[in-house]
Amino acid sequence: MGPWSRVRVAKCQMLVTCFFILLLGLSVATMVTLTHFGAHFAVIHRASLEKNPYQAVHQWAFPAGLSLVGLLTLGAVLSAAGTVREAQGLMAGGFLCFSLAFCAQVQLVFWRLHSPTQVEDAMLDTYDLIYEQAMKGTSHVGRQELAAIQDTFLCCGKRSPFSRLGSTEADLCQGQEAAREDCLQGIRSFLRIHQQVASSLTSIGLALTVSALLLSSFLWFAIRSGCSLDRKGKYTLAPRACGRQPQEPSVFRRSQGGPAHCLRSEADAIGPRRYSGSLRWLQDNDAAPGPLSHHLPAHRALQGRSPGALSGCPVRGLSG
């Protein structure tokens, strides 16, 4: 595969990669919005506690997700525009955005490996505080918040062997609510699905970002070295100077100048002394060419002269 074919394939791959990165950015933006404004996370975040363990996680997750979406979208737009327009600046900007997005995703993967249960522990701790506050009967608002959490997650109470509330828990889940699952298990199940989706998006994002980094760097060096496809075969017309006649092709210049101009040039190169008579004859006959019949008598007269009186260049011009 030649260099032009490789650059053409890289351009097509870059445009396709940018399209999938835009789709990835849309998916991440949807997930971040659901995480911040979704009912399951908002009902835990709005709990009226003196110290909400989940509030800190909820606050930094939204701006971090939006920053990642912005980097992915900006990098895809800049790289696509740089690929189409073959602009080094746009391609370099896209490479920088993809580099920052790659670093952010690596940091997210490292955080998930280092603290895999941080979000789950924060939500469960918040639910435990609300549950204990409601069961102790210290606040009517606490029971309303607990009922809202149970209706959102479709669960009821918690079945913990370390519970000390006894009979009060039995009065909490009655009728159809008693058939619901434990709220601790319900929150874990919901978070497990959410984390699986987040891990899948992160893996796809890392693969697309690495591919975009390699393609953008290759196209940047290709554009810098002049391997552009869209400009192949295009020419730029230079403006003509004022008062200057356009230069005609060499074929037309030879046909208009005639053989006499060529003969004068050869005679000037040889010297004016030896061929002075031939030069005068050329100057007399260079004014206006006549019909062939007018030149025949002169040609017959020249045939009788000695070879010294004739120059090689005029004789070749007449015989030709």
C-alpha positions as CSV (number, residue, x, y, z in Angstrom):
1,M,0.0,0.0,0.0
2,G,1.4,3.3,-1.0
3,P,1.7,6.4,1.2
4,W,-1.3,8.1,-0.5
5,S,-3.5,5.0,0.2
6,R,-2.4,4.9,3.8
7,V,-3.2,8.5,4.4
8,R,-6.6,8.1,2.7
9,V,-7.4,5.0,4.9
10,A,-6.3,6.9,8.0
11,K,-8.6,9.8,7.1
12,C,-11.6,7.5,6.8
13,Q,-10.8,5.8,10.0
14,M,-10.4,9.1,11.8
15,L,-13.8,10.3,10.7
16,V,-15.4,7.0,11.7
17,T,-13.7,7.2,15.1
18,C,-14.8,10.8,15.7
19,F,-18.4,9.7,14.9
20,F,-18.3,6.9,17.5
21,I,-16.6,9.2,20.0
22,L,-19.5,11.7,19.6
23,L,-21.9,8.8,20.3
24,L,-19.9,7.9,23.3
25,G,-19.9,11.4,24.6
26,L,-23.7,11.5,24.2
27,S,-24.0,8.2,26.1
28,V,-21.8,9.5,28.9
29,A,-23.7,12.8,29.1
30,T,-27.0,10.8,29.4
31,M,-25.5,8.6,32.2
32,V,-24.1,11.6,34.1
33,T,-27.5,13.4,33.8
34,L,-29.4,10.4,35.1
35,T,-26.9,10.0,37.9
36,H,-27.3,13.6,39.0
37,F,-31.0,14.2,38.4
38,G,-32.3,10.6,38.5
39,A,-34.8,9.6,41.1
40,H,-32.7,6.8,42.7
41,F,-29.7,9.0,43.4
42,A,-31.6,12.2,44.1
43,V,-33.8,10.7,46.8
44,I,-30.6,9.7,48.7
45,H,-28.9,13.0,48.0
46,R,-31.9,15.0,49.3
47,A,-31.9,13.3,52.7
48,S,-32.1,15.8,55.5
49,L,-29.2,14.6,57.6
50,E,-26.5,16.5,59.6
51,K,-23.8,14.6,57.6
52,N,-24.8,12.9,54.4
53,P,-22.1,10.4,53.4
54,Y,-23.3,10.3,49.8
55,Q,-23.4,14.1,49.3
56,A,-19.7,14.5,48.6
57,V,-19.7,11.7,46.0
58,H,-22.8,13.1,44.3
59,Q,-21.3,16.6,44.1
60,W,-18.0,15.8,42.4
61,A,-19.4,13.1,40.0
62,F,-21.5,15.5,38.0
63,P,-18.8,18.1,37.1
64,A,-16.2,15.4,36.5
65,G,-18.6,13.6,34.1
66,L,-19.4,16.8,32.2
67,S,-15.7,17.6,31.9
68,L,-15.0,14.2,30.3
69,V,-18.0,14.7,27.9
70,G,-16.7,18.1,26.9
71,L,-13.2,16.8,26.2
72,L,-14.4,13.9,24.1
73,T,-16.8,16.1,22.1
74,L,-14.3,18.9,21.5
75,G,-11.6,16.5,20.5
76,A,-13.9,14.7,18.0
77,V,-15.0,18.0,16.5
78,L,-11.5,19.4,16.2
79,S,-10.1,16.2,14.8
80,A,-12.9,15.8,12.2
81,A,-12.5,19.4,11.1
82,G,-8.7,19.0,10.9
83,T,-9.0,15.9,8.9
84,V,-11.4,17.5,6.3
85,R,-9.5,20.8,6.1
86,E,-6.0,19.3,6.6
87,A,-5.2,21.8,9.3
88,Q,-2.3,21.1,11.6
89,G,-3.7,23.4,14.4
90,L,-7.0,21.7,14.5
91,M,-5.4,18.3,14.5
92,A,-3.1,19.3,17.3
93,G,-6.0,20.6,19.3
94,G,-7.9,17.4,18.9
95,F,-4.8,15.4,20.0
96,L,-4.6,17.5,23.1
97,C,-8.3,17.0,24.0
98,F,-8.0,13.2,23.5
99,S,-4.8,13.2,25.7
100,L,-6.7,14.9,28.5
101,A,-9.7,12.6,28.1
102,F,-7.4,9.6,28.2
103,C,-5.8,10.7,31.4
104,A,-9.2,11.3,33.0
105,Q,-10.4,7.9,32.1
106,V,-7.2,6.3,33.4
107,Q,-7.8,8.1,36.6
108,L,-11.4,6.8,36.7
109,V,-10.2,3.3,36.2
110,F,-7.6,3.6,38.9
111,W,-10.2,5.0,41.3
112,R,-12.6,2.1,40.5
113,L,-9.8,-0.4,41.2
114,H,-8.7,1.3,44.4
115,S,-12.1,2.0,45.9
116,P,-14.6,-0.3,44.2
117,T,-17.3,0.1,46.9
118,Q,-17.1,3.7,47.8
119,V,-20.3,4.8,46.1
120,E,-22.2,1.7,47.4
121,D,-20.9,2.2,50.9
122,A,-21.9,5.9,50.9
123,M,-25.5,5.2,49.7
124,L,-25.9,2.3,52.2
125,D,-24.6,4.4,55.1
126,T,-27.0,7.2,54.1
127,Y,-29.9,4.8,54.0
128,D,-28.9,3.3,57.4
129,L,-28.9,6.8,59.0
130,I,-32.3,7.6,57.5
131,Y,-33.7,4.2,58.6
132,E,-32.6,4.5,62.2
133,Q,-33.8,8.1,62.4
134,A,-37.3,7.0,61.2
135,M,-37.5,4.0,63.4
136,K,-36.6,5.9,66.5
137,G,-39.5,8.3,65.8
138,T,-37.4,11.4,66.4
139,S,-38.6,13.2,63.2
140,H,-41.7,12.9,61.0
141,V,-39.7,14.0,58.0
142,G,-37.4,11.0,58.4
143,R,-40.3,8.6,58.0
144,Q,-41.4,10.4,54.9
145,E,-37.9,10.3,53.4
146,L,-37.7,6.6,54.2
147,A,-41.0,5.9,52.5
148,A,-39.8,7.9,49.5
149,I,-36.6,5.7,49.3
150,Q,-38.6,2.5,49.6
151,D,-41.1,3.5,46.9
152,T,-38.2,4.5,44.6
153,F,-36.2,1.3,45.0
154,L,-39.3,-0.9,45.4
155,C,-38.0,-2.3,48.7
156,C,-39.0,-2.3,52.3
157,G,-36.9,-2.2,55.4
158,K,-33.8,-4.1,56.0
159,R,-33.1,-7.5,57.3
160,S,-30.0,-7.1,59.4
161,P,-29.0,-9.4,62.3
162,F,-27.5,-6.4,64.0
163,S,-30.7,-4.5,64.2
164,R,-31.9,-3.4,67.7
165,L,-35.2,-1.8,66.7
166,G,-37.2,-5.1,66.9
167,S,-41.0,-4.5,66.9
168,T,-40.9,-1.2,65.2
169,E,-39.4,-2.8,62.1
170,A,-42.3,-5.3,61.9
171,D,-44.8,-2.5,61.7
172,L,-42.9,-0.8,58.8
173,C,-43.6,-3.4,56.1
174,Q,-47.2,-4.6,55.9
175,G,-49.4,-5.9,53.2
176,Q,-47.9,-5.8,49.7
177,E,-44.8,-4.0,51.0
178,A,-43.9,-7.1,53.0
179,A,-43.3,-9.0,49.8
180,R,-40.7,-6.5,48.6
181,E,-37.0,-7.3,48.9
182,D,-34.6,-5.9,51.4
183,C,-33.7,-2.3,50.7
184,L,-30.0,-3.0,51.2
185,Q,-30.2,-5.7,48.5
186,G,-32.3,-3.4,46.3
187,I,-29.7,-0.6,46.5
188,R,-26.9,-3.0,45.8
189,S,-28.6,-4.5,42.8
190,F,-29.3,-1.1,41.3
191,L,-25.7,0.1,41.8
192,R,-24.3,-3.1,40.4
193,I,-26.2,-2.5,37.1
194,H,-25.2,1.2,37.1
195,Q,-21.5,0.3,37.7
196,Q,-21.5,-2.3,34.9
197,V,-22.8,0.3,32.4
198,A,-20.2,2.8,33.6
199,S,-17.4,0.2,33.3
200,S,-18.5,-0.7,29.7
201,L,-18.5,3.0,28.7
202,T,-15.1,3.5,30.2
203,S,-13.6,0.5,28.4
204,I,-15.1,1.7,25.0
205,G,-13.9,5.2,25.7
206,L,-10.3,4.1,26.4
207,A,-10.3,2.0,23.2
208,L,-11.7,4.9,21.1
209,T,-9.4,7.5,22.7
210,V,-6.2,5.4,22.1
211,S,-7.3,4.9,18.4
212,A,-8.0,8.6,18.0
213,L,-4.6,9.5,19.5
214,L,-2.7,7.3,17.1
215,L,-4.7,8.4,14.1
216,S,-4.5,12.1,14.9
217,S,-0.7,11.9,15.5
218,F,-0.2,10.1,12.2
219,L,-2.4,12.5,10.2
220,W,-0.6,15.5,11.8
221,F,2.8,14.2,10.6
222,A,1.3,13.4,7.2
223,I,-0.1,16.9,6.8
224,R,3.2,18.4,8.0
225,S,5.1,16.4,5.4
226,G,2.8,17.5,2.6
227,C,1.0,14.2,2.0
228,S,-2.4,15.9,1.4
229,L,-5.0,14.2,-0.8
230,D,-7.5,16.9,-1.3
231,R,-5.0,19.3,-2.9
232,K,-3.5,16.7,-5.3
233,G,-3.9,18.0,-8.9
234,K,-4.9,21.5,-8.0
235,Y,-3.0,24.5,-9.3
236,T,-2.9,28.2,-8.4
237,L,-2.9,30.9,-11.1
238,A,-0.4,33.6,-10.4
239,P,-1.5,37.2,-11.1
240,R,0.0,38.7,-14.3
241,A,2.1,41.9,-13.9
242,C,0.6,45.1,-15.2
243,G,1.6,45.9,-18.8
244,R,3.2,42.6,-19.4
245,Q,2.2,40.4,-22.3
246,P,1.4,36.8,-21.7
247,Q,4.1,34.4,-22.7
248,E,3.2,32.1,-25.5
249,P,4.2,28.5,-25.8
250,S,7.5,27.7,-27.5
251,V,5.8,26.0,-30.5
252,F,4.0,29.2,-31.4
253,R,7.2,31.3,-30.9
254,R,9.1,29.1,-33.3
255,S,6.4,29.2,-36.0
256,Q,6.1,33.0,-35.8
257,G,9.8,33.8,-35.7
258,G,10.5,31.6,-38.8
259,P,13.8,30.2,-40.0
260,A,15.3,33.6,-40.6
261,H,15.5,34.3,-36.8
262,C,17.2,31.0,-36.2
263,L,19.7,31.8,-39.0
264,R,20.6,35.2,-37.6
265,S,21.2,33.6,-34.2
266,E,23.6,31.0,-35.6
267,A,25.4,33.7,-37.7
268,D,25.8,36.0,-34.6
269,A,27.3,33.1,-32.7
270,I,29.8,32.2,-35.4
271,G,30.9,35.8,-36.1
272,P,30.0,38.8,-38.3
273,R,33.2,38.8,-40.4
274,R,32.9,35.6,-42.4
275,Y,29.2,35.7,-43.0
276,S,28.6,39.4,-43.5
277,G,27.2,38.8,-47.0
278,S,24.9,36.1,-45.7
279,L,23.6,38.4,-42.9
280,R,22.8,41.2,-45.4
281,W,21.0,38.7,-47.5
282,L,19.0,37.6,-44.5
283,Q,18.1,41.1,-43.4
284,D,16.9,42.0,-46.9
285,N,14.7,38.8,-47.1
286,D,13.4,38.9,-43.5
287,A,11.0,41.8,-44.0
288,A,8.1,40.1,-45.7
289,P,8.0,36.5,-46.8
290,G,6.8,36.1,-50.4
291,P,5.5,33.2,-52.4
292,L,7.7,30.2,-53.2
293,S,7.9,31.2,-56.9
294,H,9.8,34.4,-56.0
295,H,12.5,32.4,-54.1
296,L,13.2,29.9,-56.8
297,P,15.4,32.2,-59.1
298,A,17.5,33.2,-56.2
299,H,17.9,29.6,-55.2
300,R,19.1,28.7,-58.7
301,A,21.5,31.6,-58.7
302,L,23.0,30.5,-55.4
303,Q,23.6,27.0,-56.7
304,G,26.3,28.3,-59.1
305,R,28.3,30.1,-56.4
306,S,31.3,28.6,-54.7
307,P,30.9,26.9,-51.3
308,G,32.9,29.6,-49.6
309,A,30.3,32.3,-50.4
310,L,27.5,30.3,-48.8
311,S,27.1,29.7,-45.1
312,G,25.8,26.4,-43.8
313,C,22.9,27.8,-41.9
314,P,21.2,29.8,-44.9
315,V,21.6,26.9,-47.3
316,R,19.9,24.5,-44.9
317,G,17.1,27.0,-44.4
318,L,16.4,27.3,-48.2
319,S,16.7,23.6,-48.9
320,G,14.4,22.7,-46.0
